[in-house]
């Protein structure tokens, strides 16, 4: 690594460290971090948005139990938020009605007029031209796959094993005693 590149790297790391230290000195930093995380963000994103060193912020959080507990609670909230968001996205794909993409004449409606729930199920929109005529091709995400993933997440599809026996458990135990 050249001396000038090393110097730039060192300067950047010093700035990140100074910014992280300055953040840790502010009274409301932990509440800002936990709010950021509980709303779906990460500590890495928070550090980057504040020009701070992620590792230093993380170590600052970990050094005091109350900070660590608040951080862990925020991570749990974020994970639940992301889980619910995933379920909503899968639900949109699994339950869309393709008729919502067309007007009463069977023509595609403007993408800006397509309901949000249906837009979430669109994988791509492409203009197709064959010289004289241009049409719009709408491709949707795989509805069956979304149904499978959603059902699996909600515990709807469980493998059931059915056992049948010609003898009751009591009879099997009784027979095993008689053999000995």
N, CA and C atoms as an extended XYZ file, in Angstrom:
540
Properties=species:S:1:pos:R:3:atomname:S:1:resname:S:1:resid:I:1 pbc="F F F"
N         0.852       -1.167        0.000 N   UNK     1
C         0.000        0.000        0.000 CA  UNK     1
C         0.901        1.235        0.000 C   UNK     1
N         0.606        2.181       -0.893 N   UNK     2
C         1.431        3.382       -0.985 CA  UNK     2
C         1.239        4.251        0.244 C   UNK     2
N         2.223        5.123        0.483 N   UNK     3
C         2.184        5.991        1.662 CA  UNK     3
C         0.991        6.946        1.604 C   UNK     3
N         0.692        7.484        0.415 N   UNK     4
C        -0.430        8.433        0.321 CA  UNK     4
C        -1.768        7.721        0.522 C   UNK     4
N        -1.896        6.494       -0.001 N   UNK     5
C        -3.128        5.726        0.181 CA  UNK     5
C        -3.291        5.349        1.646 C   UNK     5
N        -2.199        4.955        2.290 N   UNK     6
C        -2.231        4.622        3.709 CA  UNK     6
C        -2.608        5.849        4.536 C   UNK     6
N        -2.101        6.995        4.150 N   UNK     7
C        -2.404        8.241        4.843 CA  UNK     7
C        -3.895        8.574        4.726 C   UNK     7
N        -4.474        8.417        3.517 N   UNK     8
C        -5.903        8.677        3.313 CA  UNK     8
C        -6.747        7.701        4.123 C   UNK     8
N        -6.328        6.439        4.140 N   UNK     9
C        -7.059        5.417        4.902 CA  UNK     9
C        -7.015        5.738        6.385 C   UNK     9
N        -5.843        6.087        6.878 N   UNK    10
C        -5.671        6.417        8.289 CA  UNK    10
C        -6.512        7.638        8.652 C   UNK    10
N        -6.533        8.657        7.775 N   UNK    11
C        -7.332        9.861        8.014 CA  UNK    11
C        -8.817        9.506        8.094 C   UNK    11
N        -9.282        8.653        7.160 N   UNK    12
C       -10.697        8.255        7.150 CA  UNK    12
C       -11.033        7.497        8.430 C   UNK    12
N       -10.176        6.549        8.834 N   UNK    13
C       -10.428        5.772       10.052 CA  UNK    13
C       -10.420        6.681       11.281 C   UNK    13
N        -9.514        7.673       11.296 N   UNK    14
C        -9.483        8.620       12.422 CA  UNK    14
C       -10.786        9.402       12.495 C   UNK    14
N       -11.296        9.837       11.342 N   UNK    15
C       -12.567       10.566       11.312 CA  UNK    15
C       -13.709        9.692       11.798 C   UNK    15
N       -13.755        8.447       11.339 N   UNK    16
C       -14.803        7.527       11.774 CA  UNK    16
C       -14.734        7.310       13.280 C   UNK    16
N       -13.517        7.180       13.795 N   UNK    17
C       -13.331        6.986       15.234 CA  UNK    17
C       -13.755        8.222       16.019 C   UNK    17
N       -13.363        9.412       15.528 N   UNK    18
C       -13.754       10.647       16.211 CA  UNK    18
C       -15.270       10.804       16.214 C   UNK    18
N       -15.892       10.509       15.090 N   UNK    19
C       -17.353       10.634       14.997 CA  UNK    19
C       -18.047        9.635       15.916 C   UNK    19
N       -17.527        8.423       15.990 N   UNK    20
C       -18.110        7.417       16.881 CA  UNK    20
C       -17.966        7.874       18.327 C   UNK    20
N       -16.800        8.375       18.673 N   UNK    21
C       -16.590        8.850       20.045 CA  UNK    21
C       -17.551        9.999       20.358 C   UNK    21
N       -17.704       10.931       19.433 N   UNK    22
C       -18.606       12.071       19.646 CA  UNK    22
C       -20.042       11.577       19.847 C   UNK    22
N       -20.448       10.589       19.077 N   UNK    23
C       -21.801       10.034       19.230 CA  UNK    23
C       -21.999        9.420       20.610 C   UNK    23
N       -20.991        8.701       21.079 N   UNK    24
C       -21.131        8.035       22.377 CA  UNK    24
C       -21.195        9.025       23.534 C   UNK    24
N       -20.809       10.255       23.288 N   UNK    25
C       -20.857       11.280       24.334 CA  UNK    25
C       -22.206       11.991       24.388 C   UNK    25
N       -23.037       11.770       23.373 N   UNK    26
C       -24.359       12.405       23.345 CA  UNK    26
C       -25.355       11.556       24.141 C   UNK    26
N       -26.181       12.220       24.894 N   UNK    27
C       -27.118       11.547       25.791 CA  UNK    27
C       -28.155       10.692       25.052 C   UNK    27
N       -28.568       11.125       23.878 N   UNK    28
C       -29.663       10.435       23.182 CA  UNK    28
C       -29.197        9.443       22.113 C   UNK    28
N       -27.906        9.163       22.044 N   UNK    29
C       -27.382        8.277       20.996 CA  UNK    29
C       -27.985        6.881       21.063 C   UNK    29
N       -28.065        6.314       22.245 N   UNK    30
C       -28.598        4.958       22.344 CA  UNK    30
C       -30.060        4.911       21.889 C   UNK    30
N       -30.848        5.898       22.267 N   UNK    31
C       -32.254        5.889       21.828 CA  UNK    31
C       -32.352        6.076       20.324 C   UNK    31
N       -31.460        6.870       19.734 N   UNK    32
C       -31.444        7.025       18.273 CA  UNK    32
C       -31.078        5.701       17.596 C   UNK    32
N       -30.083        5.022       18.135 N   UNK    33
C       -29.654        3.738       17.566 CA  UNK    33
C       -30.775        2.712       17.674 C   UNK    33
N       -31.376        2.593       18.853 N   UNK    34
C       -32.413        1.574       19.036 CA  UNK    34
C       -33.656        1.876       18.205 C   UNK    34
N       -33.982        3.149       18.034 N   UNK    35
C       -35.115        3.496       17.169 CA  UNK    35
C       -34.806        3.125       15.727 C   UNK    35
N       -33.607        3.451       15.279 N   UNK    36
C       -33.166        3.140       13.909 CA  UNK    36
C       -33.286        1.641       13.663 C   UNK    36
N       -32.788        0.857       14.589 N   UNK    37
C       -32.774       -0.595       14.430 CA  UNK    37
C       -34.182       -1.170       14.514 C   UNK    37
N       -34.974       -0.732       15.471 N   UNK    38
C       -36.321       -1.293       15.637 CA  UNK    38
C       -37.225       -0.977       14.446 C   UNK    38
N       -36.859        0.031       13.658 N   UNK    39
C       -37.639        0.376       12.464 CA  UNK    39
C       -37.093       -0.290       11.204 C   UNK    39
N       -36.224       -1.292       11.379 N   UNK    40
C       -35.762       -2.081       10.242 CA  UNK    40
C       -34.328       -1.845        9.837 C   UNK    40
N       -33.645       -0.916       10.463 N   UNK    41
C       -32.270       -0.613       10.096 CA  UNK    41
C       -31.255       -1.495       10.801 C   UNK    41
N       -29.996       -1.218       10.525 N   UNK    42
C       -28.910       -1.953       11.169 CA  UNK    42
C       -27.943       -0.961       11.805 C   UNK    42
N       -27.129       -1.441       12.713 N   UNK    43
C       -26.113       -0.602       13.328 CA  UNK    43
C       -25.100       -0.150       12.277 C   UNK    43
N       -24.810       -1.003       11.318 N   UNK    44
C       -23.889       -0.652       10.236 CA  UNK    44
C       -24.421        0.539        9.454 C   UNK    44
N       -25.712        0.512        9.129 N   UNK    45
C       -26.321        1.633        8.404 CA  UNK    45
C       -26.302        2.900        9.253 C   UNK    45
N       -26.625        2.764       10.532 N   UNK    46
C       -26.621        3.922       11.426 CA  UNK    46
C       -25.231        4.537       11.470 C   UNK    46
N       -24.217        3.706       11.663 N   UNK    47
C       -22.841        4.206       11.738 CA  UNK    47
C       -22.464        4.915       10.440 C   UNK    47
N       -22.791        4.304        9.306 N   UNK    48
C       -22.445        4.900        8.015 CA  UNK    48
C       -23.162        6.238        7.824 C   UNK    48
N       -24.423        6.315        8.224 N   UNK    49
C       -25.174        7.557        8.036 CA  UNK    49
C       -24.664        8.687        8.935 C   UNK    49
N       -23.943        8.318        9.993 N   UNK    50
C       -23.397        9.320       10.904 CA  UNK    50
C       -21.872        9.447       10.757 C   UNK    50
N       -21.316        8.795        9.728 N   UNK    51
C       -19.878        8.878        9.496 CA  UNK    51
C       -19.066        8.356       10.659 C   UNK    51
N       -19.573        7.297       11.302 N   UNK    52
C       -18.922        6.774       12.505 CA  UNK    52
C       -18.437        5.345       12.291 C   UNK    52
N       -17.533        4.932       13.126 N   UNK    53
C       -16.974        3.588       13.083 CA  UNK    53
C       -17.958        2.605       13.730 C   UNK    53
N       -18.409        1.637       12.950 N   UNK    54
C       -19.383        0.647       13.420 CA  UNK    54
C       -18.850       -0.128       14.614 C   UNK    54
N       -17.624       -0.610       14.525 N   UNK    55
C       -17.052       -1.444       15.597 CA  UNK    55
C       -17.008       -0.690       16.917 C   UNK    55
N       -16.647        0.571       16.870 N   UNK    56
C       -16.574        1.342       18.112 CA  UNK    56
C       -17.960        1.541       18.725 C   UNK    56
N       -18.965        1.795       17.884 N   UNK    57
C       -20.327        1.930       18.404 CA  UNK    57
C       -20.792        0.604       19.017 C   UNK    57
N       -20.502       -0.486       18.324 N   UNK    58
C       -20.917       -1.798       18.822 CA  UNK    58
C       -20.247       -2.099       20.171 C   UNK    58
N       -18.952       -1.852       20.266 N   UNK    59
C       -18.242       -2.100       21.521 CA  UNK    59
C       -18.767       -1.201       22.641 C   UNK    59
N       -19.105        0.055       22.317 N   UNK    60
C       -19.685        0.969       23.295 CA  UNK    60
C       -21.004        0.412       23.820 C   UNK    60
N       -21.823       -0.122       22.933 N   UNK    61
C       -23.102       -0.710       23.339 CA  UNK    61
C       -22.868       -1.913       24.246 C   UNK    61
N       -21.922       -2.760       23.880 N   UNK    62
C       -21.691       -4.007       24.599 CA  UNK    62
C       -21.050       -3.834       25.968 C   UNK    62
N       -20.409       -2.705       26.229 N   UNK    63
C       -19.673       -2.571       27.495 CA  UNK    63
C       -20.559       -2.320       28.716 C   UNK    63
N       -21.826       -1.952       28.505 N   UNK    64
C       -22.735       -1.715       29.639 CA  UNK    64
C       -23.986       -2.565       29.427 C   UNK    64
N       -24.348       -3.338       30.450 N   UNK    65
C       -25.470       -4.272       30.336 CA  UNK    65
C       -26.775       -3.600       29.922 C   UNK    65
N       -27.108       -2.455       30.487 N   UNK    66
C       -28.375       -1.790       30.144 CA  UNK    66
C       -28.399       -1.369       28.672 C   UNK    66
N       -27.249       -0.912       28.155 N   UNK    67
C       -27.188       -0.561       26.719 CA  UNK    67
C       -27.346       -1.821       25.881 C   UNK    67
N       -26.662       -2.869       26.296 N   UNK    68
C       -26.725       -4.141       25.573 CA  UNK    68
C       -28.165       -4.671       25.549 C   UNK    68
N       -28.853       -4.591       26.684 N   UNK    69
C       -30.244       -5.067       26.752 CA  UNK    69
C       -31.163       -4.256       25.844 C   UNK    69
N       -30.986       -2.928       25.834 N   UNK    70
C       -31.813       -2.080       24.963 CA  UNK    70
C       -31.526       -2.387       23.484 C   UNK    70
N       -30.258       -2.583       23.173 N   UNK    71
C       -29.869       -2.922       21.795 CA  UNK    71
C       -30.482       -4.264       21.389 C   UNK    71
N       -30.377       -5.265       22.260 N   UNK    72
C       -30.939       -6.591       21.957 CA  UNK    72
C       -32.454       -6.531       21.775 C   UNK    72
N       -33.123       -5.713       22.592 N   UNK    73
C       -34.581       -5.551       22.449 CA  UNK    73
C       -34.918       -4.917       21.099 C   UNK    73
N       -34.124       -3.942       20.679 N   UNK    74
C       -34.347       -3.291       19.384 CA  UNK    74
C       -34.137       -4.278       18.234 C   UNK    74
N       -33.124       -5.143       18.365 N   UNK    75
C       -32.869       -6.156       17.335 CA  UNK    75
C       -34.060       -7.117       17.238 C   UNK    75
N       -34.629       -7.502       18.389 N   UNK    76
C       -35.809       -8.383       18.373 CA  UNK    76
C       -36.994       -7.693       17.699 C   UNK    76
N       -37.198       -6.425       17.998 N   UNK    77
C       -38.278       -5.670       17.350 CA  UNK    77
C       -38.061       -5.598       15.838 C   UNK    77
N       -36.808       -5.335       15.438 N   UNK    78
C       -36.491       -5.272       14.010 CA  UNK    78
C       -36.761       -6.602       13.335 C   UNK    78
N       -36.352       -7.682       13.961 N   UNK    79
C       -36.555       -8.998       13.374 CA  UNK    79
C       -38.039       -9.293       13.191 C   UNK    79
N       -38.855       -8.900       14.169 N   UNK    80
C       -40.298       -9.090       14.052 CA  UNK    80
C       -40.870       -8.193       12.955 C   UNK    80
N       -40.380       -6.964       12.893 N   UNK    81
C       -40.800       -6.036       11.831 CA  UNK    81
C       -40.488       -6.633       10.449 C   UNK    81
N       -39.279       -7.154       10.293 N   UNK    82
C       -38.886       -7.746        9.008 CA  UNK    82
C       -39.704       -9.001        8.702 C   UNK    82
N       -39.990       -9.802        9.717 N   UNK    83
C       -40.807      -11.001        9.530 CA  UNK    83
C       -42.205      -10.610        9.057 C   UNK    83
N       -42.790       -9.622        9.701 N   UNK    84
C       -44.121       -9.167        9.310 CA  UNK    84
C       -44.106       -8.570        7.903 C   UNK    84
N       -43.050       -7.843        7.577 N   UNK    85
C       -42.919       -7.273        6.226 CA  UNK    85
C       -42.826       -8.371        5.180 C   UNK    85
N       -42.049       -9.408        5.476 N   UNK    86
C       -41.936      -10.543        4.550 CA  UNK    86
C       -43.278      -11.217        4.354 C   UNK    86
N       -43.996      -11.414        5.432 N   UNK    87
C       -45.312      -12.051        5.336 CA  UNK    87
C       -46.236      -11.199        4.473 C   UNK    87
N       -46.205       -9.888        4.658 N   UNK    88
C       -47.047       -8.991        3.860 CA  UNK    88
C       -46.680       -9.063        2.380 C   UNK    88
N       -45.372       -9.080        2.075 N   UNK    89
C       -44.934       -9.182        0.676 CA  UNK    89
C       -45.389      -10.504        0.064 C   UNK    89
N       -45.200      -11.582        0.783 N   UNK    90
C       -45.628      -12.893        0.285 CA  UNK    90
C       -47.143      -12.945        0.121 C   UNK    90
N       -47.861      -12.342        1.059 N   UNK    91
C       -49.320      -12.310        0.969 CA  UNK    91
C       -49.773      -11.554       -0.277 C   UNK    91
N       -49.102      -10.450       -0.579 N   UNK    92
C       -49.439       -9.685       -1.779 CA  UNK    92
C       -49.257      -10.519       -3.039 C   UNK    92
N       -48.153      -11.253       -3.090 N   UNK    93
C       -47.876      -12.090       -4.265 CA  UNK    93
C       -48.839      -13.270       -4.329 C   UNK    93
N       -49.096      -13.880       -3.183 N   UNK    94
C       -49.930      -15.089       -3.148 CA  UNK    94
C       -51.398      -14.808       -3.438 C   UNK    94
N       -51.863      -13.589       -3.179 N   UNK    95
C       -53.300      -13.332       -3.280 CA  UNK    95
C       -53.680      -12.288       -4.331 C   UNK    95
N       -52.728      -11.882       -5.193 N   UNK    96
C       -53.080      -10.856       -6.170 CA  UNK    96
C       -54.108      -11.370       -7.171 C   UNK    96
N       -54.855      -10.432       -7.711 N   UNK    97
C       -55.835      -10.733       -8.760 CA  UNK    97
C       -55.376       -9.988      -10.010 C   UNK    97
N       -54.966      -10.717      -11.024 N   UNK    98
C       -54.400      -10.129      -12.234 CA  UNK    98
C       -55.375       -9.158      -12.910 C   UNK    98
N       -56.657       -9.333      -12.666 N   UNK    99
C       -57.654       -8.439      -13.276 CA  UNK    99
C       -57.490       -7.006      -12.800 C   UNK    99
N       -56.864       -6.815      -11.630 N   UNK   100
C       -56.651       -5.464      -11.110 CA  UNK   100
C       -55.647       -4.663      -11.939 C   UNK   100
N       -54.912       -5.328      -12.825 N   UNK   101
C       -53.922       -4.650      -13.664 CA  UNK   101
C       -54.524       -4.127      -14.969 C   UNK   101
N       -55.797       -4.403      -15.198 N   UNK   102
C       -56.435       -4.039      -16.470 CA  UNK   102
C       -57.703       -3.228      -16.232 C   UNK   102
N       -58.035       -2.371      -17.209 N   UNK   103
C       -59.280       -1.607      -17.109 CA  UNK   103
C       -60.445       -2.445      -17.634 C   UNK   103
N       -61.617       -1.838      -17.685 N   UNK   104
C       -62.821       -2.559      -18.121 CA  UNK   104
C       -62.755       -3.025      -19.575 C   UNK   104
N       -61.887       -2.391      -20.384 N   UNK   105
C       -61.738       -2.781      -21.799 CA  UNK   105
C       -60.667       -3.855      -21.991 C   UNK   105
N       -60.014       -4.258      -20.904 N   UNK   106
C       -58.963       -5.278      -20.998 CA  UNK   106
C       -57.591       -4.710      -21.298 C   UNK   106
N       -57.465       -3.380      -21.270 N   UNK   107
C       -56.171       -2.740      -21.511 CA  UNK   107
C       -55.443       -2.547      -20.181 C   UNK   107
N       -54.100       -2.692      -20.190 N   UNK   108
C       -53.357       -2.480      -18.943 CA  UNK   108
C       -53.538       -1.049      -18.450 C   UNK   108
N       -53.750       -0.893      -17.165 N   UNK   109
C       -53.858        0.451      -16.611 CA  UNK   109
C       -52.453        0.979      -16.347 C   UNK   109
N       -52.354        2.274      -16.202 N   UNK   110
C       -51.067        2.901      -15.930 CA  UNK   110
C       -50.495        2.306      -14.639 C   UNK   110
N       -49.192        2.079      -14.636 N   UNK   111
C       -48.547        1.491      -13.461 CA  UNK   111
C       -48.794        2.334      -12.216 C   UNK   111
N       -48.894        3.639      -12.379 N   UNK   112
C       -49.145        4.496      -11.219 CA  UNK   112
C       -50.555        4.307      -10.658 C   UNK   112
N       -51.465        3.741      -11.464 N   UNK   113
C       -52.836        3.495      -11.009 CA  UNK   113
C       -53.046        2.079      -10.472 C   UNK   113
N       -52.052        1.238      -10.639 N   UNK   114
C       -52.154       -0.139      -10.147 CA  UNK   114
C       -52.079       -0.099       -8.621 C   UNK   114
N       -52.995       -0.782       -7.941 N   UNK   115
C       -52.963       -0.782       -6.464 CA  UNK   115
C       -51.616       -1.302       -5.934 C   UNK   115
N       -51.167       -0.722       -4.829 N   UNK   116
C       -49.871       -1.084       -4.245 CA  UNK   116
C       -49.736       -2.585       -4.037 C   UNK   116
N       -50.768       -3.202       -3.522 N   UNK   117
C       -50.717       -4.642       -3.252 CA  UNK   117
C       -50.426       -5.438       -4.527 C   UNK   117
N       -50.996       -5.004       -5.647 N   UNK   118
C       -50.733       -5.673       -6.923 CA  UNK   118
C       -49.340       -5.330       -7.435 C   UNK   118
N       -48.905       -4.068       -7.265 N   UNK   119
C       -47.562       -3.675       -7.719 CA  UNK   119
C       -46.492       -4.513       -7.043 C   UNK   119
N       -46.722       -4.889       -5.788 N   UNK   120
C       -45.743       -5.709       -5.072 CA  UNK   120
C       -45.579       -7.084       -5.716 C   UNK   120
N       -46.569       -7.528       -6.462 N   UNK   121
C       -46.509       -8.860       -7.071 CA  UNK   121
C       -45.935       -8.836       -8.485 C   UNK   121
N       -45.617       -7.654       -9.009 N   UNK   122
C       -45.087       -7.524      -10.369 CA  UNK   122
C       -43.576       -7.692      -10.351 C   UNK   122
N       -43.107       -8.658      -11.137 N   UNK   123
C       -41.669       -8.906      -11.234 CA  UNK   123
C       -41.030       -7.973      -12.253 C   UNK   123
N       -41.722       -7.725      -13.381 N   UNK   124
C       -41.171       -6.837      -14.400 CA  UNK   124
C       -42.277       -6.326      -15.321 C   UNK   124
N       -42.013       -5.183      -15.928 N   UNK   125
C       -42.895       -4.591      -16.927 CA  UNK   125
C       -42.015       -4.268      -18.123 C   UNK   125
N       -42.449       -4.717      -19.306 N   UNK   126
C       -41.617       -4.533      -20.485 CA  UNK   126
C       -42.492       -4.104      -21.666 C   UNK   126
N       -42.016       -3.120      -22.410 N   UNK   127
C       -42.682       -2.715      -23.647 CA  UNK   127
C       -42.184       -3.631      -24.750 C   UNK   127
N       -43.125       -4.226      -25.488 N   UNK   128
C       -42.791       -5.150      -26.574 CA  UNK   128
C       -43.319       -4.544      -27.873 C   UNK   128
N       -42.450       -4.447      -28.881 N   UNK   129
C       -42.847       -3.862      -30.155 CA  UNK   129
C       -42.576       -4.864      -31.274 C   UNK   129
N       -43.548       -4.979      -32.177 N   UNK   130
C       -43.344       -5.865      -33.331 CA  UNK   130
C       -43.374       -5.056      -34.624 C   UNK   130
N       -42.960       -3.824      -34.579 N   UNK   131
C       -42.937       -2.963      -35.752 CA  UNK   131
C       -44.113       -2.012      -35.772 C   UNK   131
N       -45.320       -2.545      -35.964 N   UNK   132
C       -46.522       -1.713      -36.055 CA  UNK   132
C       -47.157       -1.429      -34.700 C   UNK   132
N       -47.073       -2.397      -33.819 N   UNK   133
C       -47.809       -2.301      -32.565 CA  UNK   133
C       -46.875       -2.447      -31.360 C   UNK   133
N       -47.155       -1.695      -30.343 N   UNK   134
C       -46.406       -1.792      -29.085 CA  UNK   134
C       -47.370       -2.237      -27.993 C   UNK   134
N       -46.939       -3.202      -27.219 N   UNK   135
C       -47.773       -3.660      -26.112 CA  UNK   135
C       -46.928       -3.693      -24.838 C   UNK   135
N       -47.598       -3.839      -23.741 N   UNK   136
C       -46.938       -3.902      -22.436 CA  UNK   136
C       -47.052       -5.324      -21.909 C   UNK   136
N       -45.906       -5.889      -21.572 N   UNK   137
C       -45.875       -7.245      -21.007 CA  UNK   137
C       -45.621       -7.125      -19.510 C   UNK   137
N       -46.525       -7.680      -18.724 N   UNK   138
C       -46.377       -7.661      -17.270 CA  UNK   138
C       -46.083       -9.078      -16.808 C   UNK   138
N       -44.981       -9.224      -16.096 N   UNK   139
C       -44.608      -10.536      -15.564 CA  UNK   139
C       -44.734      -10.479      -14.043 C   UNK   139
N       -45.417      -11.475      -13.481 N   UNK   140
C       -45.642      -11.515      -12.039 CA  UNK   140
C       -44.694      -12.510      -11.380 C   UNK   140
N       -44.443      -12.281      -10.096 N   UNK   141
C       -43.675      -13.254       -9.323 CA  UNK   141
C       -44.466      -14.553       -9.245 C   UNK   141
N       -43.777      -15.640       -8.954 N   UNK   142
C       -44.375      -16.970       -8.902 CA  UNK   142
C       -45.352      -17.068       -7.729 C   UNK   142
N       -46.630      -17.119       -8.068 N   UNK   143
C       -47.694      -17.138       -7.055 CA  UNK   143
C       -47.659      -18.430       -6.235 C   UNK   143
N       -47.438      -19.556       -6.886 N   UNK   144
C       -47.397      -20.848       -6.187 CA  UNK   144
C       -46.245      -20.870       -5.181 C   UNK   144
N       -45.089      -20.372       -5.587 N   UNK   145
C       -43.937      -20.334       -4.681 CA  UNK   145
C       -44.240      -19.440       -3.471 C   UNK   145
N       -44.896      -18.303       -3.716 N   UNK   146
C       -45.264      -17.406       -2.618 CA  UNK   146
C       -46.238      -18.085       -1.667 C   UNK   146
N       -47.191      -18.818       -2.211 N   UNK   147
C       -48.155      -19.544       -1.374 CA  UNK   147
C       -47.426      -20.577       -0.515 C   UNK   147
N       -46.484      -21.292       -1.130 N   UNK   148
C       -45.721      -22.305       -0.391 CA  UNK   148
C       -44.903      -21.665        0.735 C   UNK   148
N       -44.202      -20.587        0.422 N   UNK   149
C       -43.378      -19.924        1.428 CA  UNK   149
C       -44.230      -19.336        2.550 C   UNK   149
N       -45.341      -18.723        2.184 N   UNK   150
C       -46.231      -18.143        3.181 CA  UNK   150
C       -46.834      -19.232        4.064 C   UNK   150
N       -47.303      -20.303        3.446 N   UNK   151
C       -47.865      -21.422        4.208 CA  UNK   151
C       -46.851      -22.046        5.136 C   UNK   151
N       -45.620      -22.164        4.655 N   UNK   152
C       -44.556      -22.729        5.493 CA  UNK   152
C       -44.270      -21.809        6.677 C   UNK   152
N       -44.181      -20.507        6.425 N   UNK   153
C       -43.920      -19.538        7.490 CA  UNK   153
C       -45.024      -19.545        8.535 C   UNK   153
N       -46.252      -19.719        8.096 N   UNK   154
C       -47.391      -19.703        9.013 CA  UNK   154
C       -47.694      -21.076        9.611 C   UNK   154
N       -46.881      -22.081        9.270 N   UNK   155
C       -47.053      -23.419        9.830 CA  UNK   155
C       -48.261      -24.157        9.293 C   UNK   155
N       -48.686      -23.806        8.095 N   UNK   156
C       -49.882      -24.431        7.528 CA  UNK   156
C       -49.594      -25.781        6.873 C   UNK   156
N       -48.345      -25.954        6.431 N   UNK   157
C       -47.994      -27.197        5.744 CA  UNK   157
C       -47.043      -27.991        6.630 C   UNK   157
N       -47.599      -28.973        7.303 N   UNK   158
C       -46.781      -29.809        8.169 CA  UNK   158
C       -46.931      -31.247        7.699 C   UNK   158
N       -45.808      -31.922        7.642 N   UNK   159
C       -45.856      -33.332        7.273 CA  UNK   159
C       -46.460      -34.121        8.427 C   UNK   159
N       -47.499      -34.858        8.128 N   UNK   160
C       -48.140      -35.673        9.151 CA  UNK   160
C       -47.856      -37.138        8.857 C   UNK   160
N       -47.495      -37.833        9.885 N   UNK   161
C       -47.230      -39.257        9.761 CA  UNK   161
C       -48.338      -39.989       10.505 C   UNK   161
N       -48.985      -40.895        9.807 N   UNK   162
C       -50.068      -41.647       10.427 CA  UNK   162
C       -49.596      -43.077       10.609 C   UNK   162
N       -49.664      -43.539       11.832 N   UNK   163
C       -49.247      -44.902       12.143 CA  UNK   163
C       -50.475      -45.738       12.490 C   UNK   163
N       -50.507      -46.913       11.955 N   UNK   164
C       -51.579      -47.837       12.325 CA  UNK   164
C       -50.928      -49.142       12.758 C   UNK   164
N       -51.552      -49.806       13.696 N   UNK   165
C       -51.025      -51.077       14.194 CA  UNK   165
C       -52.180      -52.054       14.360 C   UNK   165
N       -51.858      -53.319       14.172 N   UNK   166
C       -52.900      -54.330       14.320 CA  UNK   166
C       -53.105      -54.707       15.785 C   UNK   166
N       -52.121      -54.334       16.649 N   UNK   167
C       -52.227      -54.635       18.078 CA  UNK   167
C       -52.126      -53.341       18.875 C   UNK   167
N       -52.778      -53.308       20.005 N   UNK   168
C       -52.683      -52.145       20.880 CA  UNK   168
C       -51.344      -52.182       21.605 C   UNK   168
N       -50.976      -51.064       22.180 N   UNK   169
C       -49.729      -50.970       22.930 CA  UNK   169
C       -49.742      -51.935       24.116 C   UNK   169
N       -50.879      -52.037       24.794 N   UNK   170
C       -50.972      -52.953       25.923 CA  UNK   170
C       -50.735      -54.402       25.483 C   UNK   170
N       -51.308      -54.778       24.337 N   UNK   171
C       -51.176      -56.145       23.834 CA  UNK   171
C       -49.723      -56.430       23.459 C   UNK   171
N       -49.032      -55.448       22.841 N   UNK   172
C       -47.621      -55.630       22.487 CA  UNK   172
C       -46.773      -55.844       23.745 C   UNK   172
N       -47.022      -55.051       24.787 N   UNK   173
C       -46.266      -55.194       26.042 CA  UNK   173
C       -46.565      -56.549       26.682 C   UNK   173
N       -47.821      -56.931       26.708 N   UNK   174
C       -48.227      -58.210       27.293 CA  UNK   174
C       -47.546      -59.360       26.560 C   UNK   174
N       -47.565      -59.310       25.225 N   UNK   175
C       -46.926      -60.363       24.420 CA  UNK   175
C       -45.429      -60.440       24.661 C   UNK   175
N       -44.786      -59.275       24.837 N   UNK   176
C       -43.336      -59.286       25.061 CA  UNK   176
C       -43.008      -59.912       26.417 C   UNK   176
N       -43.854      -59.767       27.435 N   UNK   177
C       -43.641      -60.383       28.724 CA  UNK   177
C       -43.816      -61.877       28.642 C   UNK   177
N       -44.762      -62.313       27.840 N   UNK   178
C       -45.020      -63.749       27.721 CA  UNK   178
C       -43.897      -64.471       26.975 C   UNK   178
N       -43.217      -63.759       26.075 N   UNK   179
C       -42.110      -64.367       25.329 CA  UNK   179
C       -40.909      -64.592       26.213 C   UNK   179
N       -40.733      -63.828       27.267 N   UNK   180
C       -39.592      -63.962       28.168 CA  UNK   180
C       -39.883      -64.920       29.231 C   UNK   180
